[in-house]
Amino acid sequence: MLPFRSEIRNSPSRQTIKIFLSDESSGAKIKRHLEHFNEIEMIEIRESIGQNRVNENITVFLKDDVDINKMKQSIDSSLWWYFEEDVVD
């Protein structure tokens, strides 16, 4: 099982990136890890709604005029590095 998956979501007010973790207990650590991105305006841990989903997700709100596709790639890359380092430790 993969440690996470991320999706770009559209909402009426703005696009967001949702991160679904296979281990929900690491949500707070991942939130702190993502706070180093200057392009992120806010990060929330939210309850997931829907079928075949984990109970919680991390919702990332970006600042205005940030390319969401590039940011998703950067976040994914950073999280792969994070989980790889976590496995080594």
Beta strands, then each sheet from edge to edge (+ up, - down):
strand 1: 4-10
strand 2: 15-21
strand 3: 40-47
strand 4: 56-62
sheet 1: 1+ 2- 4+ 3-
end
